[in-house]
Amino acid sequence: MARVQEAYKGRNIVIEEPESGRELVTSEPQLFIDDQQVNVIQNPGGTYSSEGLYYTEYASLSELARASIDSHQPEE
């Protein structure tokens, strides 16, 4: 699996995605924010959704993670 790690607004995002043939068939992409796994749904068109952000689709797991963090930020 390919592993990408980034920081956003002080939070740690880790994305793990299958890289090749067999992994693509047997593995699902995984998203973690601050070591907590986020349930991810890969839609037929290649976009991603999550249980925490209903009725929205994101082009990448990184976009989904940032939107999830933004939706849980306290109002200033």
C-alpha positions, 0 to 999 in steps of 0.5 A, spaced: 500 500 500 502 507 498 502 511 504 501 518 504 502 523 511 500 530 511 498 535 516 492 540 516 490 545 521 495 541 526 492 534 525 495 528 522 492 525 516 494 518 514 492 515 507 493 508 505 491 506 498 492 500 494 498 500 489 497 494 484 493 489 481 492 484 487 492 490 492 486 493 488 482 487 488 483 485 495 484 492 499 480 498 500 483 505 501 484 507 508 484 514 512 486 516 519 486 522 522 490 523 528 490 515 528 483 514 528 480 511 522 475 514 518 470 510 514 471 511 507 466 509 501 469 509 494 464 511 489 463 508 483 465 514 479 472 514 483 470 519 488 470 518 496 465 519 501 464 518 509 459 517 514 461 523 517 460 528 511 453 525 508 451 527 501 458 530 499 463 527 494 470 528 494 475 527 488 481 525 493 482 522 500 486 528 502 480 533 500 475 528 504 480 528 510 481 536 510 473 537 509 472 532 515 477 536 519 474 543 517 467 540 519 469 539 526 473 545 527 470 550 533 467 556 530 471 562 532 
